[in-house]
Amino acid sequence: MNKSILTRMLEWFTLHPQSHGMSYWQHLKFAWSVAAQLVMSVTVFGLHGIVPAFKIPKSLDFEATIYYLECKNKEVEIYEVAPSS
């Protein structure tokens, strides 16, 4: 049975989030929050590379970034086991 083009397009936006127990909007918020954190970290490290005297804030150093990503990964694990609402 052929799926309509609209159905296939909607699946592009919903299948992956659903496989992690999230709605599209929850997934978007999650992904953008991770992206924003990484953009800030990359920017600070890039500035530090150009101007070594520029200090990297503790909230964006390697340890803090790794901790942030580990916490976000745990959020995904919680979504995956939590019942859908």
QUIBEL-V754195 format. One record per backbone hydrogen bond with DSSP energy under -0.5 kcal/mol. NH is the residue of the N-H (numbers start at 1). CO is the residue of the C=O. Records with the same first field share a line. If there is no record, write none. Layout:
NH: CO + CO
This chain:
8: 4
9: 5
10: 6
11: 7
12: 8
13: 9 + 10
14: 10
15: 11
18: 14
19: 15
20: 16 + 17
21: 18
22: 17
27: 23
28: 24
29: 25
30: 26
31: 27
32: 28
33: 29
34: 30
35: 31
36: 32
37: 33
38: 34
39: 35
40: 36
41: 37
42: 38
43: 39
44: 40
45: 41
46: 42
47: 43
48: 44
49: 45
50: 46
51: 47
52: 50
54: 51
55: 53
57: 55
60: 57
61: 57 + 58
65: 61
66: 62
67: 63
68: 64
69: 65
70: 66
71: 67
72: 68
73: 69
74: 70
75: 71
76: 72
77: 73
78: 74
79: 75
80: 76
81: 77
82: 78
